[in-house]
Amino acid sequence: MTIAVGDKLPDVKVVKATAEGNEAVQTTDYFAGKKVVLFSVPGAFTPTCSAKHLPGFVDKAAAIKAKGVDEIACTAVNDPFVMKAWSAASGSADVTMLADGNGDLAKALGLVLDGTGFGLGLRGQRFAAVINDGVVEQLHVEAPGDFKVSSAEYVLEHL
């Protein structure tokens, strides 16, 4: 079942990729007590993700945070080393990278994308969510192949 507005985030382990190293965190602890915009991409360094999705959140970070958001986080079914390299390559210091290397978060959210036909394996669907103290306030899931409702511009417009 797919997570919905009003639901609490499931408690799974993800890895926060930082310049100082990797830090395993539980989602329940990580999202507690703050308002976070979480967006998911099918994969770091993939075309739409690198050309539009992440850069949009980097460009709009100050405007999003001015609307009362404490943090912007990106997740992908990639390992933390890839997420760290993608962050460094894209200049995304304002976006926290949460590696979902085994796809546990994507599975727990019910937002798995089957990319096996393209040699990508199971990935996370493209979405954006506003999470307040661990509860989903907004959820914008893209239709396959689309990039509209999970963009930084769309999220900012709906904050």
Secondary structure, 3 states (H helix, E strand, C coil): CCCCCCCECCCCEEEEEECCEEEEEEHHHHCCCCEEEEEECCCCCCHHHHHHHHHHHHHCHHHHHCCCCCEEEEEECCCHHHHHHHHHHHCCCCCEEEECCCCHHHHHHCCEEECHHHCCCEEECCEEEEEECCEEEEEEECCCCCCCCCCHHHHHHHC
